[in-house]
Amino acid sequence: MAVKFEFSLSDRSFDKLRLLRRADGETNMTFDDYAELLLSSLIDRMYREYNRQGLIKEDEND
């Protein structure tokens, strides 16, 4: 299942995103694709950490 998010960044956050993308060497990716990659990585990392701590409980409605 895919979920579509739409969000906007402040000028300061966009500048940070631009610098991160360049530091990662991802100059061929669009800013949208790079932001999606970052968000996906962050969600995966947080899920693993919370699951390791026993904080993730499967909801019957999910």
N, C-alpha and C positions, 0 to 999 in steps of 0.2 A: 504494500500500500504506500502510495506517495502522498505527501502533504505539501501544499504550496503555501509559503509564507511571503508576505510583502511587508517590507519595513524600510525605513529611511534612517540615514545616519546624519549626525551633525557634521559640520565641516571639519571639526577637529578629529572625529572618529574616522571620517573618510580619509583624511590625511594619514592617519595611523594605518589604515587598511592599505593605502597606496604604498607606504613605506614597507610594510610587512610583505606585501606581494613582491616588491622589488628585492627585498632581502632574501626571500625564498627562491628567487630566480624564476618566478612564474610570470614573466612579462608577456607571454603569449595567451594567458588566460584573461577572460573579461573580469572586471571587478565583481560582477554578480556571481560568476562561477567560482572565483576565489573565495568570496564571502560564504558561499554555500559549502565549499570544502572546509573552511575554518569552523563553521557552525556544526557541521556533521562530525568533525573530529572532536570538537569540544563535547558534544552530546555523548559520543562513544566513550570518551575518557571519563566524564562525570558518571556515566552509568556504571562503568567497570568499578570505579572507586566506591560509589554508593552501594553497589551490589556486594563488594568485598566487605564493607562495613555492616552488611545485613540490613540496610535501609530500604532496599527495593522489595516491595511486596507486590506480587501480581494481583491485579484487580480483576474480578470475575467479569466485569463489564467491558474490559478491553478486548 
